[in-house]
Amino acid sequence: MPTDTLPNPEKSPERSSGELIRLEQVTKRFGDNTVLDHLDFSVDAGKHVTLIGPSGSGKTTILRLLMTLLKPDEGTITVDGQKLFPATEKERREVRKQIGMVFQQFNLFPNMSVLRNITEAPVTVLGLSKDEAVERAKGLLDMVGLADKCDARPSQLSGGQQQRVAIARALAMRPKVLLLDEVTSALDPELVAGVLDLLRDIARSTDITMLCVTHEMNFARDISDQVLMFDSGRVIESGAPEKIFSEPEHDRTREFLSAVL
């Protein structure tokens, strides 16, 4: 896979080291339901962290907070030393430029070509020239195996192809953080392996920080530096994948893994 189209920390002197993401005492409620309960955790730059746990335990809410699609009711969120919450809308927009997300449902613009889906944000948000954005997009499409689909519309692609375009679109922003929210859950089973292999390649060939929510436990074992087990809006256990998957300490973790493995 060509890696020169991907974010390359060795070529980016501004790339952070040490802690990149921090959540402190973050609480999020929906009505009477507390989804995140005074949550504390951090992610170091370049690390791949996977969030596991039952549905409704708050994993996707964390990603949506980092994307500023939701606001916390309490607590602070910091990315690369800059406040995401609390912050002004202008400050949040600046921090958001460092974060890319791949959603469950692809979320491509149906009225745009594949190429424009990828170039739109780099041009409008980052201020890249159209030529530079197109060059970057074509390199990424080649990387994800869709170099011949520049002029196609999303409706002309399979689900797996649409998700590959969504991954390329996220990477086109050269984010410091890539958020992955159950990126294979909407795919037919035969398409899952190809998308996961692509993400494995990205994880191995770049130092991009990845925060992943998934029920694909083998994938989590393969790519993760750290696995966090969530239950009822809190981290109840964390550790290296070998520890979490082979020797979990918490009864709830053992119960969850026995149901999904």
C-alpha positions in Angstrom: 0.0 0.0 0.0 1.4 3.4 -0.8 1.9 5.2 2.5 2.9 8.7 1.2 -0.8 9.6 0.8 -1.4 9.1 4.4 -0.7 11.3 7.4 3.0 10.8 8.2 4.0 12.0 11.6 7.7 11.8 10.7 7.0 14.5 8.1 4.9 16.6 10.4 7.0 18.4 13.0 3.8 19.8 14.6 2.6 16.3 15.4 2.1 15.9 19.2 3.7 13.3 21.4 2.4 12.1 24.7 -1.3 12.7 25.6 -3.5 13.7 22.7 -7.1 13.3 24.0 -8.3 13.8 27.5 -11.8 13.5 29.0 -12.2 14.7 32.6 -15.3 14.1 34.6 -17.4 14.0 31.4 -21.1 13.4 32.0 -23.7 13.1 29.3 -27.4 12.6 29.9 -30.4 12.0 27.6 -33.4 12.9 29.8 -33.2 10.7 32.9 -30.7 8.4 31.3 -27.0 9.0 32.2 -25.0 7.7 29.3 -21.6 8.8 30.5 -21.1 9.1 34.3 -18.1 11.4 35.3 -15.9 9.7 32.8 -12.1 10.1 32.9 -9.7 8.7 30.3 -7.0 9.7 28.0 -5.4 8.6 24.7 -1.8 9.1 23.8 -0.7 10.3 20.4 -0.2 7.5 17.9 -2.0 4.9 19.9 -4.9 2.7 18.8 -7.5 2.4 21.5 -10.6 0.3 21.2 -13.8 0.7 23.2 -15.8 -2.4 23.8 -18.9 -3.2 25.8 -22.6 -3.7 25.5 -24.9 -1.5 23.4 -25.9 1.6 25.4 -22.8 1.7 27.5 -21.7 5.1 26.1 -19.0 4.2 23.6 -20.4 5.9 20.5 -21.4 8.9 22.6 -17.7 9.5 23.3 -17.0 9.6 19.5 -20.0 11.9 18.9 -18.7 14.3 21.7 -15.3 14.4 20.1 -16.9 15.2 16.7 -18.9 17.9 18.5 -22.1 16.3 17.3 -23.1 16.3 21.0 -22.2 18.5 24.0 -21.4 17.2 27.4 -23.5 18.2 30.3 -20.5 18.3 32.6 -16.7 18.0 32.4 -13.9 19.0 30.0 -12.6 17.5 26.7 -9.2 18.4 25.4 -7.5 17.5 22.1 -3.8 18.2 21.6 -3.9 20.7 24.5 -6.8 22.7 23.1 -10.2 22.8 24.8 -13.0 21.2 22.8 -15.5 21.6 25.7 -16.0 24.1 27.2 -15.0 26.4 24.3 -16.5 28.8 21.9 -17.9 27.6 18.6 -14.9 29.1 16.7 -12.5 27.3 19.0 -14.3 24.0 18.6 -14.2 24.3 14.8 -10.4 24.7 14.9 -10.0 21.6 17.1 -12.4 19.6 14.9 -10.0 20.0 12.0 -7.7 17.6 13.8 -10.4 14.9 14.0 -11.8 12.6 11.3 -14.6 10.1 11.7 -15.9 7.1 9.8 -19.5 6.4 10.6 -21.6 3.2 10.5 -23.8 4.4 7.6 -21.0 5.9 5.4 -22.8 9.4 5.3 -21.6 10.2 1.8 -23.2 13.0 -0.2 -25.4 11.2 -2.7 -25.5 14.1 -5.1 -21.7 14.3 -5.4 -19.2 12.2 -7.2 -16.8 10.0 -5.2 -14.0 12.4 -6.0 -15.9 15.5 -4.8 -17.0 13.7 -1.7 -13.4 13.5 -0.8 -12.2 16.9 -1.9 -15.1 19.0 -0.6 -13.9 19.3 3.0 -10.2 19.8 2.3 -11.1 22.7 0.0 -13.8 24.4 2.1 -12.5 23.7 5.6 -8.7 23.5 5.2 -8.5 25.9 2.3 -6.6 23.6 -0.1 -6.5 24.4 -3.7 -8.7 22.3 -5.9 -5.7 20.8 -7.7 -4.0 19.8 -4.4 -7.3 18.4 -3.0 -7.8 16.3 -6.2 -4.2 15.0 -6.1 -4.7 14.0 -2.5 -8.0 12.4 -3.1 -6.8 10.4 -6.1 -3.9 9.1 -4.0 -6.2 8.0 -1.3 -8.7 6.3 -3.7 -5.7 4.4 -5.2 -4.8 3.3 -1.6 -8.3 2.0 -0.9 -8.5 0.2 -4.2 -11.0 2.6 -5.9 -8.9 4.6 -8.3 -11.4 3.9 -11.1 -14.4 5.2 -9.2 -13.6 8.9 -9.2 -16.7 9.9 -11.3 -19.1 7.3 -9.7 -21.9 8.4 -7.4 -22.3 6.6 -4.0 -25.5 4.9 -5.2 -23.4 3.1 -7.9 -21.1 1.5 -5.3 -21.4 -1.5 -3.0 -21.6 -0.9 0.7 -18.0 -2.0 1.1 -16.9 0.4 -1.6 -18.9 3.3 0.0 -17.2 2.6 3.3 -13.8 2.7 1.6 -14.7 6.1 0.2 -15.7 7.2 3.7 -12.3 6.1 5.0 -10.5 8.0 2.2 -12.7 11.1 2.9 -11.7 11.1 6.6 -8.0 10.6 5.8 -8.1 13.4 3.2 -8.3 15.9 6.1 -4.9 14.6 7.4 -6.4 14.3 10.9 -4.4 13.6 14.0 -7.3 11.5 15.4 -9.3 9.0 13.4 -12.6 7.9 15.0 -14.1 4.6 13.9 -17.7 3.9 14.9 -18.8 0.3 14.1 -17.6 0.8 10.6 -18.5 -2.7 9.4 -21.9 -3.0 11.1 -23.9 -1.9 8.0 -21.9 -4.2 5.6 -22.8 -7.6 4.3 -20.7 -10.3 5.9 -18.6 -10.9 2.8 -17.6 -7.3 2.7 -16.4 -7.0 6.3 -13.0 -8.6 5.9 -11.9 -6.2 3.1 -12.7 -3.1 5.1 -11.1 -4.4 8.2 -7.9 -5.4 6.3 -7.7 -1.8 4.9 -8.0 -0.4 8.5 -5.3 -2.8 9.7 -3.0 -1.5 6.9 -3.7 2.1 8.0 -3.0 1.3 11.6 0.3 -0.5 10.8 1.6 2.0 8.2 0.9 5.3 10.0 1.1 6.8 13.4 -2.3 8.3 13.3 -4.2 8.1 16.6 -7.2 5.8 16.4 -10.2 5.5 18.7 -12.4 2.6 17.6 -15.8 1.3 18.7 -16.3 -2.2 17.4 -17.9 -5.6 18.1 -15.2 -7.2 15.8 -13.1 -8.6 18.7 -10.4 -10.2 16.5 -9.9 -6.8 14.8 -9.7 -5.1 18.2 -7.1 -7.7 19.3 -5.1 -7.1 16.2 -4.9 -3.3 16.0 -5.2 -2.1 19.6 -2.5 -0.8 21.9 -5.2 -0.5 24.6 -8.7 -1.9 25.1 -11.3 -0.2 27.4 -14.3 -2.1 28.6 -17.3 0.1 29.2 -20.4 -0.6 31.2 -23.1 1.9 32.3 -21.1 5.0 31.1 -17.9 4.1 32.9 -14.6 2.3 32.1 -14.6 -0.8 34.3 -11.4 -2.3 33.0 -8.6 -1.3 30.7 -5.4 -2.9 29.5 -3.5 -4.4 26.6 -5.6 -6.6 24.3 -3.8 -9.8 25.5 -4.8 -9.0 29.0 -8.4 -8.0 28.3 -9.2 -10.8 26.0 -7.2 -13.6 27.7 -7.2 -12.7 31.4 -10.0 -10.2 32.1 -10.3 -9.3 35.8 -13.8 -8.0 35.9 -16.8 -10.3 36.0 -18.7 -8.0 33.6 -15.9 -8.1 31.1 -15.8 -11.9 31.2 -19.5 -12.1 30.8 -19.5 -9.7 27.8 -16.6 -11.5 26.1 -18.2 -14.9 26.5 -21.2 -13.6 24.7 -19.4 -12.0 21.7 -16.4 -14.3 21.2 
